[in-house]
Amino acid sequence: MMLMDTIGYHYVVEASGCDPEVLKDPNRIREIFMNAAKTGNMEIKASYFFRFSPTGVSGVVIVAESHISVHTWPEEGYAALDVYTCGEKADPEKAVDYILEKFRAQYAHVSEVKRGIKEEEGTFTHMILTWEEKLDRRSEK
């Protein structure tokens, strides 16, 4: 068994150029998130999504490994996405990629935060790696 150097991985994603029709539909986003959790090998425990008036969705899927959450601004084509997992079996990056594809995001600014890195007895830190991607997925259906 491989020893982990971190307790968890937290992906913080700024997704832009997304399909506004997807971003304003809480049921569609719930379905995308449920499938993303399965794609990332996560065990789904609960979910809650709601639509703001007149547009925008906030929601979360609670997984045994932690959570997937989103806040959307359809009028801007923008979604703020978090995927956080603990343990060795989940693959949060696969979940993020799946969501970006289904949101038809054109750009993503991603920060991968390795959380819970043990420093000294009783203290922990984190490490952040950040990158940007041009995805060119808008035309995919």
Buried (B, 14 or more C-beta within 10 A) or exposed (E): EEEBEBBBBBBBBBBBBBBBEBBBBBEBBBEBBBBBBBBBBBEBEEBEBEBBEEBBBBBBBBBBBBBBBBBBBBEBBBBBBBBBBBBEEBBBBBBBBBBBBBBBBBBBEBEBBBBBBEEEEEEEEEEEEEEEBEBEBEEEE
